[in-house]
Amino acid sequence: MRFMSLTCVAAFSLISIQANAAFLGSAQAFGVLAGSTVTNTGPTTISGSVGVWPGTAITGFYPPGTITNGSFYAGNAVAQQAQADSLTAFNALASMAPTTILTGINLGGLTLTPGVYFFASSAFLTGTLTLDAQGDPDALFVFQTVSTLISASNSSVLTINGADDCNVYWKVGSSATLGTDSAFQGNIIADASITMNTRASLIGGRALALNGAVTLDSNIIEAGCLETIPAPATATLALLTFGTAGLRRRR
């Protein structure tokens, strides 16, 4: 299997992300953030806050879904700022020069080193993708798709040799779908929606949908490198305030 490497390297952008521990801004505090709705079915567990803006609907928690290390923010100033910060991060990721073109290549079975990987259409994962940091705990992996991101059932992302799942970013041009029982890692920022099918997991990252819904079903989401949400200039209470344990950054 062959893929094209480019001579232009996005070193400056990679260094910029590495130098900024909270690259996602206030969205760094969220495990799930949607534009329209957050809908859950089954005993989903989320580490990190859950928010929606400009929509206001968060359903399917307490019961059956639960969150820790965060709160609910529905249609308020906190969620609005997190969406603004997510969009800034999305645009920054989109502007990075690719180091490798993977258009038309399934990610399953590949072992990739740090870099910026570009898909001119959709990205598919069937099987296991291995991310090898080569001993660098600050190694960054950025994936850019013009269209969708789709993982098949029972697929997985594996990090090795010091790779930190906090430093994995998926910029998705439309929608992302994680298949049943798939084990994903990293931060997904999708322009439209994110769907996590039954028992899919997302470790060390977050599901951030800029305009559409986040749909959950008996999932596990553990947001890595959590940051405290700063108080807005004008205090606005979350519409839902379950699971208000203080946020902690994980390294």
C-alpha positions, 0 to 999 in steps of 0.5 A, a space after each residue: 500500500 502506497 501513499 503520497 508524502 508532500 515536501 511541504 511540512 506544517 511544522 509551524 502549525 504543529 508547534 503552535 498547537 504543541 505550545 498551547 496546552 488549551 488549543 481548543 480554548 474553552 471547548 477543552 472542558 467539554 466531552 460533548 458539544 453540539 450545535 443543535 441537540 445532544 441525544 443519548 440512549 442507554 448508559 453512556 458515561 462522559 468525563 467532561 462537560 456536555 453542551 449545546 449551542 445555539 440549540 437548547 436540547 440535551 436529552 437522555 441523561 440522569 437517567 440513563 446517561 451520566 457525566 463526571 468532571 463537568 456540567 451541562 450547558 444548554 443554549 447559554 453563554 458558556 456553550 456559545 463560547 465553546 462553540 466559537 472556540 471549536 470553530 477557531 480550532 476547526 479553521 486552524 486545523 483546516 489551514 494546516 499544510 498536509 504532510 501526507 495525502 491519504 485520499 482513497 486509502 483506508 486507515 485500517 492496518 496503517 501505522 502512522 508517525 506524527 504529521 498532517 494527513 489529508 483526505 480529499 473526500 471521506 476517511 474510512 477506518 476498518 480494522 486498527 489504525 496505529 499512531 506511533 509517537 516514536 518516543 515523543 509524548 508531544 507528538 501531534 497527529 492531525 487528520 483533515 477530511 473534506 467530507 465524512 469520517 466513518 469507522 466500521 464496527 469493531 475498528 480501533 485507533 491504537 497509540 504507541 511509543 508515548 503517543 498521547 491521545 490528547 494530541 490527536 485531532 480529526 477535522 471533519 468537513 461534514 459528519 462523523 460516524 463511529 461504528 458499533 463497538 469501535 474504540 476511537 481516540 482523539 478530538 473530533 471536530 465536525 462541521 455537521 453532526 457526530 454519531 456514536 453507534 452502540 458501545 462505541 468509545 472515544 478516549 482522550 478526546 471529545 465529540 464537537 459538532 459545530 452545526 448539527 447533533 451529537 447522537 449517543 448510544 451506550 458510549 464511553 467518552 473520556 475527554 483528555 487534558 480537561 481544562 476548567 471553564 472560565 466564568 463568563 463576563 456576565 454570569 449565566 447559569 447552565 440550564 442543567 447542573 448535574 455532575 458538577 465535580 471540578 474539572 481537572 487537566 489530565 496529562 
